[in-house]
């Protein structure tokens, strides 16, 4: 009889970050089990949510004692080895704890069908302390009743947590979106609507930013401009079902497009290597990278 080991991850950041952590864990688990079976190593990994491992200390992020910690860098190393059919000797007979963000597009594109197969209301997996996969998938795929039309461009805005002290921030300047939409409209004249998807406006600067963007979008000929700010799931679903999506520097919007098989074109912001451990600039073969500057 083979040996059963556990694999889990530390939930760090917001929901989009947690999805990277969850799917990186699942892809690694699958590869480990495939290679173990191929070479008759006799080890099977099972996924456990962090609270199962620390039922009395669920708030702790650090790697449990005796577990092997997989960082962003070691994840890429092990992923490359496993793709070649090699079982990493460093992790042999060890429980695995993923402690990173894993915002790499390569492993997702190479395993996209498997990743999408996990996005199902039949899964009882827990993503973070507030969200389980079955509720997430059910809310987006099963009960969503509002979807973009085929002549509609969907633009996601990230505001909220991107303002920092001193007035510095990582919000993409509305001018960047205007330049991009003008170009898109010339190349895709059949797009006659644009819907801005944005979180609830909470602060004065957010309202000013959105007002400026709407006013200037309205000056572009042949576009009907509207704004959408619903629940977390309804906004995600709206992007998920969109055929033409302008993505912001937000993992929330990235995942709506990664998990979708409806997308025909997506425009991805050049994040200019803002995060040193982030190697992500392509959702799929339909991705067009656009240049950005930040709003101050």
Number of C-alpha atoms within 10 A of each C-alpha: 5 9 10 13 16 17 22 25 26 22 25 15 10 11 17 19 19 22 21 21 24 24 21 23 21 19 17 20 19 16 20 23 20 17 19 19 13 12 12 11 15 14 18 18 21 14 16 15 20 24 16 11 14 12 9 9 11 14 13 13 14 12 17 15 7 9 15 19 21 20 15 17 11 13 19 16 13 21 20 14 14 20 15 10 16 17 21 15 8 9 14 13 15 17 18 24 22 26 21 23 23 26 22 18 17 16 19 23 16 11 12 15 12 15 18 15 10 17 19 18 18 12 15 11 18 18 21 19 12 7 12 15 20 18 19 19 19 16 17 24 18 13 11 16 10 11 16 19 15 15 16 21 28 26 24 25 21 20 25 15 9 13 16 9 6 6 8 12 15 18 22 22 15 22 17 17 23 17 14 16 20 14 11 15 17 10 10 13 11 13 19 17 17 23 21 19 21 19 18 15 14 10 10 8 13 17 14 11 15 17 13 13 18 18 11 13 22 14 11 14 10 13 20 14 18 14 15 17 13 14 11 14 17 19 23 23 25 21 32 25 25 27 22 25 27 28 25 23 20 17 19 22 23 24 19 23 28 19 20 17 14 13 20 15 19 25 22 22 22 18 20 11 11 9 10 7 14 15 14 18 20 22 23 19 10 12 17 16 16 16 15 22 17 13 16 11
